[in-house]
Structures are given as structure tokens and as C-alpha cells.
């Protein structure tokens, strides 16, 4: 009577072993995907910082142009 029960327990243990191996494989694949996304995220962070630099330079350029334009207009309007 104990022999069939031991065989069933061994079968269940084997099945759990296979499930454990499959889950480990899935976990490794997800880790690989996660590291790829982290690498892409770092690249996007770098690109975003470059765009921020461009935005700052653009703001300074527009401010300089508006200042020069305003100075010219005031010089023309208030010239004696």
C-alpha cells in the first residue's frame, strides 16, 4: 500500500521540480528583459538631458533677440 503512495509522492516532487525549473527560466528571461529596459531608459535619460540643454539655449537666444528688438524700437521711438 505504501509503494503506490511513494510513487505518487515522487511523481509530484518531480512535477514540482519541473515547475521550479520553468519558473527559474522565466525569471532569468524577465531579468534579461528588465536589464534591456534599464539600458534603454538610461539612453532616454541622456537624450532628455540633451533636449533640456537645447531648451535652455533656445530660451536665452529668444530672450537676447527680444531684448535687442526692444532696444532698437526704444532707440527709434525716443531718438531726439
C-alpha positions as CSV (number, residue, x, y, z in Angstrom):
1,X,0.0,0.0,0.0
2,X,2.8,2.4,0.7
3,X,4.6,1.7,-2.6
4,X,1.9,3.4,-4.8
5,X,1.8,6.3,-2.4
6,X,5.6,6.7,-2.5
7,X,5.4,6.6,-6.3
8,X,2.7,9.3,-6.4
9,X,4.7,11.5,-4.0
10,X,7.8,11.0,-6.1
11,X,5.8,12.0,-9.2
12,X,4.5,15.1,-7.5
13,X,8.0,16.0,-6.4
14,X,9.3,15.6,-9.9
15,X,6.5,17.8,-11.2
16,X,7.3,20.4,-8.7
17,X,11.0,20.2,-9.8
18,X,9.9,20.8,-13.4
19,X,7.7,23.8,-12.4
20,X,10.6,25.2,-10.4
21,X,13.0,24.9,-13.4
22,X,10.5,26.5,-15.7
23,X,9.8,29.4,-13.3
24,X,13.6,29.9,-12.9
25,X,13.9,30.0,-16.7
26,X,11.1,32.6,-16.9
27,X,12.7,34.6,-14.1
28,X,16.0,34.7,-16.0
29,X,14.3,35.8,-19.1
30,X,12.4,38.6,-17.3
31,X,15.7,39.7,-15.7
32,X,17.2,40.0,-19.2
33,X,14.3,42.0,-20.4
34,X,14.4,44.2,-17.4
35,X,18.1,44.9,-17.9
36,X,17.4,45.8,-21.5
37,X,14.7,48.3,-20.5
38,X,17.1,49.8,-17.9
39,X,19.7,50.3,-20.6
40,X,17.1,51.9,-22.9
41,X,15.9,54.1,-20.0
42,X,19.4,55.3,-19.4
43,X,19.7,56.2,-23.1
44,X,16.4,58.1,-22.9
45,X,17.6,60.0,-19.8
46,X,20.7,61.0,-21.8
47,X,18.6,62.2,-24.7
48,X,16.3,64.1,-22.4
49,X,19.2,65.9,-20.8
50,X,20.4,67.0,-24.2
51,X,16.9,68.3,-25.1
52,X,16.9,70.2,-21.8
53,X,20.2,71.8,-22.8
54,X,18.7,72.8,-26.2
55,X,15.7,74.3,-24.4
56,X,17.9,76.4,-22.2
57,X,19.9,77.7,-25.1
58,X,16.8,78.4,-27.1
59,X,15.3,80.4,-24.2
60,X,18.5,82.5,-23.9
61,X,18.5,83.1,-27.7
62,X,14.9,84.2,-27.7
63,X,15.5,86.5,-24.7
64,X,18.5,88.1,-26.4
65,X,16.6,88.6,-29.7
66,X,13.6,90.2,-27.8
67,X,16.0,92.4,-25.8
68,X,17.8,93.6,-29.0
69,X,14.5,94.2,-30.8
70,X,13.1,96.2,-27.8
71,X,16.3,98.2,-27.6
72,X,16.1,99.1,-31.3
73,X,12.4,100.0,-31.0
74,X,13.0,102.3,-28.0
75,X,16.0,103.9,-29.7
76,X,13.9,104.7,-32.8
77,X,10.9,105.9,-30.7
78,X,12.8,108.1,-28.2
79,X,15.5,109.4,-30.5
80,X,15.7,113.2,-30.3
